[in-house]
Amino acid sequence: MQALLVVDVQNEFSPHGLRAVPGHSLALERILARVEEARRQNRPIAWIRHYNKPHESRAFVPRTWGSELSPGVGPQPCFSPEKLFEKDVYGAFTYTGLEQWLRSIGVTGVLIVGFYTHMCVSTSAREALVRGFDVAIDPEATGACDLQHESLGRQTAQEVRQSALLQLTNMGVTMAWQKNSRALTSEGTARRLNQSFLRAFLKVVASENSNSA
């Protein structure tokens, strides 16, 4: 049985939050569609909420608006097993009891949605893999942010999302596109992800060569 794992769908990632995700509204729409689908199919849903430790950041501070789950998100007792788990690290399986809960209800695979693709979603996916779960991610039900480093260059949020997903597919994670999605076929999607990653890598190389000239 496959469970839906909803990672850190909190106000902080909305346009007014401290960790705003480009294209947030579309990603949230896709996430809510996955929630509706899981409930319709009577599949378990694990909700994950992130809190930062007091010294780490102004974002995701407990009992603030930014740390609250987004509107329409959260467990509903009238549906199939749903439970909220809280964490203060990147991985949803670390010190949360999530694995034990999934095992207790017979879950063998997880479909992951949420934010950020390259941080908590990626870490949670890898944690699930090493624990023997089958792992899938809906690539349109997640999002990232721009990244920049003085030596490594810059990636847009879209490039960050795609490169993170590309790395996860190489580890064994399946991409689960929704019906009526804008996605290409599996082969075309892989090609697009590889091309995006290659372009980003070449930008880094060009930047380094320019700096050393």
N, C-alpha and C positions, 0 to 999 in steps of 0.2 A: 504494500500500500504506500502511496505517495502522500506526503504532507506538504502543505504550503508553508514556507518560512518567510515571514514578512519582517525585513530587517530595517530598523531605525527610520520608519516612515513618520517623521516628527516635524513640527513646525519650523525648526531651525533650518531645514532644507528648502523651505518655501521662499518665494521672492522677497519676503520681508524678514527672513531669518538671517542669522550670522553666517550660515554656510549655504547660501542660495545655490540651487542647482539649475543651470540653464535648461529650459524645456521641462521644468518641473511639472507643469499642469498636465502635459501629455503623459509623462511617466506615472503621475498619480492616477490618471484615468486608467492606464493599463493595469496598475496595481489593484485598483478597486474592481476591475473586470476579473482579475485572477481570484480575488477574494469571493466575488459573487459565484464564479465557476466552482471553486472549492466547496462552498456551502451548498450549491445545487447538487454536487456529486457526493455530499456527505463525507468529505475528506477533512482530516484534522488541520488546524491552522495554529502555528506557533508564532506569536507576536513578540518581537524583540524591541526593547526600548533601551537607548543608550544614555548614560549619565557620565559626564566628565568628573574627574576628581577635582576637588576645590582649587588646587594649585595649577591646573592644566590650562583652563580657558574660561572665557565668559560664556561660551556656548554650551548648551546641554546641561546647564546647572539645574539640579533638582528643584522642583516646585516653581519653575519659571515657564513662561509661555513657550519659549523655544524648545523646551524638553518635552512638552506635551505631544501626544500622538496627533497626527493631522486629522482634520474633520472627516468623519465617516470611517475612521480607522480604529480598530480595537476589538477585543473579544466580545462575542455575543453568546450568552448562555443557552439560547434557544436552538442553537445549531450544533453540528457535530463537535467533538472535543476541540476546544479552543483554550489556549492558555497564554498568559503574558509572562515573559521572562525579562529580567533587567540585567544589564551588564555595564562594566566600566572599562572594558578593553575592546579590541577590534573584533574578536571572535565570539559568535553567539553561543558556542559550545563550552567556553572557558568559565568554570565556576558558576554555571547557571542551572544545572540539572536538566538541561534540554535533552541531552542524549538519553538519559534514563527515562524521561517522559515519552520520548518517541519510541523507544524500545518497548515500553510497557503497553503501548496501544498498537503494536505490531507494524510500525512504520519501517520500510526498507529503503525509501528514497525520498528526496526533498526537492521541491521546486522553489527556488529562491528569487525573491524580488526585493527591491528597496535601495538604500543609499549608503555611502558612496560605492559605486561599482568597484573602484580600485582599492578600497580600504575594508570596510566591515563586510560588504558582500563577498569580496574576494577571499578574505580571511575565513569567513564562515563556510564558504564553499570548500576551501582546502581542508578545514577541520572536519567537515562532513565526509570528504573523500577518504581521509586517513582512518576514519572510524568505520569505513566499509559501506557507507550509504551510496546509492545511486544519486547523482547530483545533476540537476538541470537548472538553468537560469533563463528567465525571459529577458532578452536583451533590451527590449523596449520598455520594460517595467523597472528600469534602474537608471541611474544617472551619476555623473561625476562633476568635476570642476576643472578649471584651467590649472595647469601646473607650470612652474618656471624655476629654473636653477641656473646659476651663473655659468656653470661649466657644462651642464647637460642640455641646456636649451629650454624650449617651451613646447608644450602641447596644449591644444584646446581641450575643452571638456569632452567633446565628441571623440577626439583622438585618444584621450585618456581612457574613456569608456571602452572604445574598440580594442585598444592594446591590452587592457586588463582582461577582456573577454577572450581575446586571442590566446593569451597565456593560459587561461583556465581551460579552454578547449584542448590545448596541448597536454593538459594534465588528466583529461578524461571527462570534463564537464560537458554536458549536452546543451546546445542552444535550443530553447523551446519557444519558437515564434508563435504568436497568437494568430488565429484565423483572421483573414482580412487585413493582415499586417502589411506594411510597406516593404517588408523584407524580401530579399531575393531567394532563390533556391539555396539549399545547403551549400552546394558547390560555389555558387555565386557569392554567397555571404562570406565564406571562407576566403575567397579571392579578394573581396572588398576589404576585409579585415587585414589581410596580409599587405595589401597595397597601402592602406592607411598607416600601418605600422612602419613599413619601409620608408614612406615619405617622411614620417616623424624622425626616424633614425638618420636619414640622410641630412635632415636639417641640423641635427646635433653635430654630425661629422663636419658639415660645412661651417658651422659656427666655431667649432674647435680649430679648424684649419685657418679660419679668418683671424682668430685671436692669437694664433701662434705665428702668423705671417709677419 
